[in-house]
């Protein structure tokens, strides 16, 4: 039995990876449980396990969000303590640093604790210190998503492993079945999928589109992981160029990948270092070249000049030149596409499941840490 614990149920990367972990470790339910904080709908609604909610609400005011987080972890701790259907040998599987209440409960009850880490940057600093200290002290197994991630958030090397995030089987299958050829929509389409946050490079993407207004053969698509009203609030003071279309969150991004000629990840390296870059590997599944940051997890995925390009998003001139070059060179696009498809199989659900099951099997054979 595995008890999975997560905070936000949305369409972002961390719940997507948790869903893959649930599918790998509890494919037929097997009595496993999933504790989720947020009340919203998202990818975890598709998990084949019993879901319980412990209450968390994110606010545009940081202090209210912090207060909600702290309260939610006390509730999670109490809910786990009151549960009568958690087996004595159950593994507690915490996804992201934030569900720390589950980690304290696992330690107090001497249960094996797997902590699947995804982030590096958290604020305020005291919260980041507390969460990292808890992970270092309590976890029996720490899972990182890249070697760069492990080096930026060091804990105990003897209890840590690197397991790259997988692409969902359904999305990867659609990618394999979708031929890539330049300008299949009639235009050269540049796609970015991100949260509506400045550090994710949304302003840079808008500026890039504005720089290429003169190219009527290039179009830009931005899929933001938020509802329409949240997007409107975020973009209320921003002028949107006419060659850019913006879409709210989607459960299945396949229709956007199926028409894209280029996928970009423009996270600001001075504000946020991506630990992995799931949209990059999803793009590779569709044979789409990418532009990604030259640091962090993306730099471990992308081979510069072979299946994409590594460019700092603050270098707007370099970004503009690269997009124009690809839009004007279909032969280069096809070469990059072939290399991307060859690399995509590394990030399959099957590979992820084998690694995850192997490490949890070893964990179950070890004695519980005092």
C-alpha positions as CSV (number, residue, x, y, z in Angstrom):
1,X,0.0,0.0,0.0
2,X,1.2,3.5,-0.9
3,X,-0.2,6.8,0.5
4,X,0.5,9.6,-2.0
5,X,0.4,13.2,-0.7
6,X,0.4,16.3,-2.9
7,X,-0.7,19.9,-2.6
8,X,-2.1,21.3,-5.8
9,X,-4.3,19.4,-8.2
10,X,-3.9,21.3,-11.5
11,X,-2.4,20.7,-15.0
12,X,1.2,21.6,-14.2
13,X,4.3,19.3,-14.2
14,X,4.4,18.0,-10.7
15,X,0.9,16.5,-10.6
16,X,1.5,15.1,-14.1
17,X,4.6,13.2,-12.8
18,X,2.7,12.1,-9.7
19,X,0.0,10.7,-11.9
20,X,2.7,8.7,-13.7
21,X,4.0,7.4,-10.4
22,X,0.5,6.3,-9.3
23,X,0.0,4.5,-12.6
24,X,3.4,2.8,-12.2
25,X,3.0,1.8,-8.5
26,X,-0.7,1.4,-8.0
27,X,-2.1,0.4,-11.4
28,X,-5.1,-1.5,-10.0
29,X,-5.7,0.7,-6.9
30,X,-4.5,-1.9,-4.5
31,X,-5.9,0.0,-1.6
32,X,-3.6,3.0,-2.1
33,X,-4.7,6.5,-1.1
34,X,-4.1,10.0,-2.5
35,X,-4.3,13.1,-0.2
36,X,-4.6,16.4,-2.2
37,X,-4.8,19.9,-0.8
38,X,-6.5,22.0,-3.4
39,X,-10.2,21.7,-4.1
40,X,-9.8,22.4,-7.8
41,X,-10.0,19.9,-10.7
42,X,-6.9,18.8,-12.5
43,X,-4.8,15.8,-13.7
44,X,-5.1,13.9,-10.4
45,X,-8.8,13.5,-10.9
46,X,-7.7,10.7,-13.3
47,X,-5.8,8.8,-10.7
48,X,-7.1,5.3,-10.1
49,X,-6.9,5.6,-6.3
50,X,-9.2,6.9,-3.5
51,X,-8.7,10.7,-3.2
52,X,-9.1,12.6,0.1
53,X,-8.8,16.4,0.3
54,X,-7.2,18.2,3.2
55,X,-7.9,21.8,2.2
56,X,-5.6,24.4,0.7
57,X,-6.3,27.6,-1.2
58,X,-3.8,29.7,-3.1
59,X,-4.2,33.5,-3.0
60,X,-2.7,36.4,-4.9
61,X,-1.6,37.7,-1.5
62,X,1.5,35.8,-0.4
63,X,0.9,36.0,3.3
64,X,-2.6,34.5,2.9
65,X,-1.1,31.7,0.7
66,X,1.5,31.0,3.4
67,X,-1.1,30.9,6.1
68,X,-3.2,28.5,4.0
69,X,-0.2,26.2,3.4
70,X,0.7,26.0,7.1
71,X,-2.9,25.3,8.1
72,X,-3.3,22.7,5.4
73,X,-0.3,20.7,6.7
74,X,-1.7,20.6,10.2
75,X,-4.9,19.2,8.7
76,X,-3.0,16.7,6.6
77,X,-1.2,15.5,9.7
78,X,-4.4,15.1,11.6
79,X,-6.2,13.3,8.7
80,X,-3.4,10.8,8.4
81,X,-3.5,10.2,12.1
82,X,-7.3,9.6,12.1
83,X,-7.2,7.3,9.2
84,X,-8.0,3.7,10.0
85,X,-7.2,2.2,6.6
86,X,-3.5,3.0,6.4
87,X,-1.6,-0.3,6.6
88,X,1.3,-0.6,9.1
89,X,3.7,-1.3,6.3
90,X,2.4,1.5,4.0
91,X,4.9,3.7,2.2
92,X,4.2,7.4,2.4
93,X,5.0,9.0,-0.9
94,X,5.3,12.9,-0.7
95,X,5.3,14.7,-4.0
96,X,7.1,18.1,-4.0
97,X,8.6,19.7,-0.9
98,X,5.3,21.3,0.2
99,X,3.3,18.4,1.8
100,X,5.6,18.4,4.8
101,X,2.7,17.4,7.2
102,X,2.8,13.9,5.7
103,X,6.6,13.7,6.3
104,X,6.2,14.6,9.9
105,X,3.5,12.0,10.3
106,X,5.6,9.3,8.6
107,X,8.5,10.1,10.9
108,X,6.3,10.1,14.0
109,X,4.7,6.8,13.1
110,X,7.9,5.2,11.8
111,X,6.7,4.7,8.2
112,X,8.9,4.5,5.2
113,X,9.0,7.9,3.5
114,X,9.6,8.5,-0.2
115,X,10.0,12.2,-1.1
116,X,9.8,13.1,-4.8
117,X,11.4,16.5,-5.2
118,X,10.7,18.8,-8.1
119,X,11.6,22.3,-7.1
120,X,14.6,24.3,-5.9
121,X,13.4,27.8,-5.4
122,X,10.9,28.4,-2.6
123,X,10.2,31.6,-0.6
124,X,10.3,32.8,2.0
125,X,13.7,31.6,2.9
126,X,12.8,30.2,6.4
127,X,10.2,28.0,4.7
128,X,12.7,26.7,2.2
129,X,15.2,25.9,5.0
130,X,12.5,24.1,7.0
131,X,11.3,21.9,4.1
132,X,14.9,21.0,3.0
133,X,15.8,20.1,6.6
134,X,12.7,17.9,6.9
135,X,13.5,16.1,3.6
136,X,17.1,15.6,4.7
137,X,16.1,14.3,8.2
138,X,13.0,12.2,7.5
139,X,13.1,10.8,4.0
140,X,14.2,7.2,3.4
141,X,14.4,7.8,-0.3
142,X,14.8,11.1,-2.1
143,X,14.0,11.2,-5.8
144,X,15.4,14.0,-7.9
145,X,14.4,14.7,-11.6
146,X,17.9,15.6,-12.9
147,X,21.5,15.6,-11.8
148,X,21.5,19.4,-11.8
149,X,18.5,19.3,-9.5
150,X,20.4,17.1,-7.0
151,X,23.4,19.4,-7.0
152,X,21.3,22.5,-6.4
153,X,19.3,21.0,-3.5
154,X,21.8,18.6,-1.9
155,X,20.6,16.3,0.9
156,X,22.0,12.8,1.6
157,X,23.7,11.3,-1.4
158,X,23.3,7.8,0.0
159,X,19.5,8.1,0.0
160,X,19.0,10.1,-3.2
161,X,18.5,8.9,-6.8
162,X,17.7,10.6,-10.1
163,X,14.7,9.5,-12.1
164,X,13.8,11.7,-15.1
165,X,10.2,12.7,-15.5
166,X,8.2,10.6,-18.0
167,X,5.9,11.7,-20.8
168,X,2.4,10.3,-20.3
169,X,1.9,7.1,-22.5
170,X,-1.2,8.6,-24.2
171,X,0.7,11.8,-25.2
172,X,3.8,9.9,-26.3
173,X,1.7,7.5,-28.4
174,X,0.0,10.5,-30.1
175,X,3.4,12.0,-30.7
176,X,4.6,8.9,-32.4
177,X,1.5,8.8,-34.6
178,X,1.8,12.5,-35.6
179,X,4.1,13.1,-38.5
180,X,6.3,16.2,-38.3
181,X,6.8,18.5,-41.3
182,X,7.5,22.2,-41.3
183,X,4.5,24.6,-41.6
184,X,2.0,21.8,-41.5
185,X,-0.6,24.4,-40.3
186,X,0.3,26.8,-43.2
187,X,2.4,29.0,-40.8
188,X,5.5,28.4,-38.8
189,X,4.0,28.0,-35.3
190,X,6.0,28.7,-32.1
191,X,4.4,27.2,-29.0
192,X,5.0,27.8,-25.3
193,X,3.2,26.1,-22.4
194,X,3.8,27.7,-19.0
195,X,2.2,29.0,-15.8
196,X,1.2,32.7,-15.8
197,X,4.3,33.8,-13.9
198,X,7.0,36.3,-15.0
199,X,9.8,34.0,-14.0
200,X,8.4,31.4,-16.5
201,X,9.3,33.7,-19.3
202,X,5.8,34.8,-20.3
203,X,6.9,38.5,-20.8
204,X,9.9,37.3,-22.9
205,X,7.6,35.2,-25.1
206,X,5.3,38.2,-25.6
207,X,8.3,40.3,-26.5
208,X,9.6,37.7,-28.9
209,X,6.2,37.7,-30.7
210,X,6.3,41.5,-30.9
211,X,9.7,41.4,-32.4
212,X,8.5,39.2,-35.2
213,X,5.3,41.0,-36.1
214,X,6.9,41.8,-39.5
215,X,7.0,38.1,-40.3
216,X,3.4,37.3,-41.4
217,X,4.4,33.6,-41.8
218,X,5.2,33.1,-38.1
219,X,2.5,32.6,-35.5
220,X,2.8,32.3,-31.7
221,X,0.7,30.2,-29.3
222,X,0.8,30.5,-25.6
223,X,-1.0,28.0,-23.3
224,X,-1.2,29.2,-19.7
225,X,-1.9,26.8,-16.9
226,X,-4.8,29.0,-15.4
227,X,-8.4,29.8,-16.0
228,X,-9.4,32.6,-18.4
229,X,-10.2,35.1,-15.6
230,X,-6.9,34.4,-13.9
231,X,-5.1,35.0,-17.3
232,X,-7.0,38.2,-17.9
233,X,-5.9,39.5,-14.5
234,X,-2.3,38.5,-15.1
235,X,-2.2,40.2,-18.6
236,X,-4.4,43.2,-17.8
237,X,-1.6,45.7,-18.3
238,X,0.2,44.0,-21.1
239,X,-0.2,44.7,-24.8
240,X,-0.6,41.5,-26.7
241,X,0.7,41.5,-30.3
242,X,-1.6,40.4,-33.1
243,X,0.5,37.4,-34.0
244,X,0.0,35.8,-30.6
245,X,-2.9,33.7,-29.4
246,X,-3.4,32.8,-25.7
247,X,-5.2,29.8,-24.4
248,X,-6.3,28.7,-20.9
249,X,-5.2,25.5,-19.3
250,X,-5.9,22.2,-21.1
251,X,-5.9,18.6,-19.8
252,X,-4.4,17.3,-23.0
253,X,-2.0,19.5,-24.9
254,X,-1.6,17.1,-27.9
255,X,-3.6,19.3,-30.3
256,X,-1.2,22.2,-29.8
257,X,1.9,19.9,-30.2
258,X,0.4,18.4,-33.3
259,X,0.6,21.8,-35.1
260,X,3.7,23.3,-33.6
261,X,7.0,23.7,-35.5
262,X,9.0,24.9,-32.5
263,X,8.4,24.7,-28.7
264,X,10.2,27.1,-26.4
265,X,10.9,27.2,-22.7
266,X,11.9,30.7,-21.7
267,X,12.2,30.5,-18.0
268,X,14.3,33.3,-16.6
269,X,17.5,31.8,-15.4
270,X,18.2,34.7,-13.0
271,X,14.8,34.0,-11.3
272,X,14.1,30.3,-11.8
273,X,16.2,27.4,-12.8
274,X,14.1,24.6,-14.2
275,X,14.8,21.3,-12.5
276,X,13.6,19.3,-15.5
277,X,11.5,20.7,-18.4
278,X,8.5,18.4,-19.1
279,X,7.3,20.4,-22.1
280,X,10.7,19.7,-23.7
281,X,10.4,16.0,-23.6
282,X,6.7,16.2,-24.6
283,X,7.8,18.2,-27.6
284,X,10.5,15.6,-28.5
285,X,7.7,12.9,-28.5
286,X,6.1,14.8,-31.3
287,X,9.5,15.3,-33.1
288,X,9.4,19.1,-32.4
289,X,12.7,21.0,-32.0
290,X,13.0,23.2,-28.9
291,X,14.6,26.3,-27.5
292,X,15.4,25.9,-23.8
293,X,17.5,27.6,-21.1
294,X,21.2,26.8,-21.1
295,X,21.2,25.7,-17.4
296,X,19.4,23.3,-15.1
297,X,17.5,20.2,-16.2
298,X,16.8,21.5,-19.7
299,X,20.5,21.6,-20.4
300,X,20.7,17.9,-19.6
301,X,17.9,17.1,-22.0
302,X,18.7,19.3,-25.0
303,X,21.8,18.7,-27.1
304,X,22.5,22.2,-28.5
305,X,22.4,22.3,-32.2
306,X,21.3,18.6,-32.5
307,X,17.7,18.5,-31.3
308,X,17.2,22.1,-30.3
309,X,19.1,25.1,-29.0
310,X,20.1,26.4,-25.6
311,X,19.5,30.1,-25.4
312,X,19.1,32.4,-22.4
313,X,15.7,34.0,-22.6
314,X,17.1,37.4,-21.8
315,X,19.0,37.3,-25.1
316,X,16.1,38.5,-27.2
317,X,18.2,39.2,-30.3
318,X,19.5,35.6,-30.2
319,X,16.0,34.2,-29.7
320,X,14.7,36.2,-32.6
321,X,17.5,35.2,-34.9
322,X,17.0,31.5,-34.0
323,X,13.3,31.5,-34.7
324,X,13.8,33.3,-38.0
325,X,16.5,30.8,-39.0
326,X,14.3,27.8,-38.3
327,X,11.3,29.4,-40.0
328,X,13.4,29.8,-43.1
329,X,15.2,26.4,-43.1
330,X,12.8,23.4,-43.3
331,X,15.8,21.0,-43.9
332,X,17.3,22.0,-40.5
333,X,13.9,21.6,-38.8
334,X,13.6,18.1,-40.1
335,X,17.1,17.2,-39.0
336,X,16.4,18.5,-35.5
337,X,13.0,16.7,-35.5
338,X,14.6,13.3,-36.3
339,X,17.1,13.7,-33.4
340,X,14.3,14.8,-31.1
341,X,12.3,11.6,-31.8
342,X,15.3,9.4,-31.3
343,X,15.8,10.9,-27.8
344,X,12.1,10.8,-26.8
345,X,12.1,7.1,-25.8
346,X,14.4,7.8,-22.9
347,X,11.5,9.6,-21.2
348,X,8.9,6.9,-21.6
349,X,6.5,5.8,-18.8
350,X,7.9,2.3,-19.2
351,X,11.5,3.4,-18.3
352,X,10.2,5.6,-15.5
353,X,8.1,2.7,-14.0
354,X,11.1,0.3,-14.1
355,X,13.4,2.7,-12.2
356,X,10.7,3.7,-9.7
357,X,9.7,0.1,-8.9
358,X,13.3,-1.0,-8.5
359,X,14.1,1.8,-6.0
360,X,11.0,1.2,-4.0
361,X,11.6,-2.5,-3.9
362,X,15.0,-1.9,-2.5
363,X,13.6,0.5,0.1
364,X,11.0,-2.1,1.3
365,X,13.9,-4.5,2.1
366,X,15.7,-1.9,4.2
367,X,15.0,-1.3,7.9
368,X,13.1,1.9,8.8
369,X,15.4,4.7,9.8
370,X,15.2,5.7,13.5
